[in-house]
Amino acid sequence: MLIWIALLVLALVLFGVGFFTMPIVWIAAAVLLAVAVFGGGRSRRSSRR
């Protein structure tokens, strides 16, 4: 339980700092995650597993 709370707090802190300092990095990360989930997820699952 404490681990999940710590991860949530850390994520909020990193998101807050990153959002006010370098929002472009978070936008790029979101795009990469979207591409990895929608694009890479299908090809990797079909080819390897």
C-alpha positions in Angstrom: 0.0 0.0 0.0 2.7 2.5 1.0 4.6 1.6 -2.2 1.6 2.5 -4.4 1.1 5.8 -2.5 4.8 6.7 -2.9 4.6 6.0 -6.6 1.5 8.1 -6.9 3.1 11.0 -5.1 6.3 10.7 -7.1 4.4 10.6 -10.3 2.4 13.7 -9.3 5.6 15.5 -8.4 7.4 14.6 -11.6 4.3 15.5 -13.6 4.0 18.8 -11.9 7.7 19.7 -12.3 7.8 18.4 -15.9 4.5 20.1 -16.8 5.7 23.6 -15.6 9.3 23.2 -16.9 9.2 21.0 -20.0 5.6 20.2 -21.2 6.9 19.2 -24.6 8.7 16.2 -23.0 5.4 15.0 -21.5 3.5 15.5 -24.8 6.2 13.5 -26.7 6.1 10.8 -24.0 2.3 10.6 -24.4 2.6 10.3 -28.1 5.3 7.6 -27.8 3.1 5.7 -25.4 0.1 6.0 -27.7 2.1 4.7 -30.7 3.6 1.9 -28.6 0.2 0.8 -27.4 -1.8 1.1 -30.6 0.9 0.4 -33.2 3.7 -1.6 -31.6 1.4 -3.6 -29.3 -0.5 -5.2 -32.2 2.6 -6.1 -34.3 4.6 -7.3 -31.3 1.8 -9.5 -30.0 1.1 -11.0 -33.4 4.7 -11.7 -34.3 6.3 -12.8 -31.0 3.4 -13.9 -28.8 
